[in-house]
Amino acid sequence: MGLLYLVLLLASLGGVLLLDRRHRLFFWKDARSATVVTVIGVVFFLCWDFAGIAGGIFLRGDSAVATGIVLAPELPLEEPLFLGFLVICTMVVYTGAARIVSRRRREAAR
């Protein structure tokens, strides 16, 4: 049961990447730029997490569904993976929405 959250994160990330591949929204549109954006986003949010941990705001807590592996005090293994999922999901939604808006504007201009 300790791997459930990790497995669900990876499955969700896989689903978002399949959607991305199908519509060529983020990684399948420009892999180099997508990698840079993802790394910058994850590093930003990890810095945010470290600041919250240092301030005593973010605490890991115990969970039966998490692995229990910590990368740093109060930073579980799943956190960087969740942050990567968050950035990728956000960018897929953003680029998909931008494509829809652009398409509707073109159709309205006809």
Secondary structure as UniProt FT lines:
FT   TURN            2..3
FT   HELIX           4..23
FT   TURN            27..29
FT   HELIX           31..54
FT   TURN            55..56
FT   STRAND          70..72
FT   TURN            73..74
FT   STRAND          75..76
FT   HELIX           78..109
//
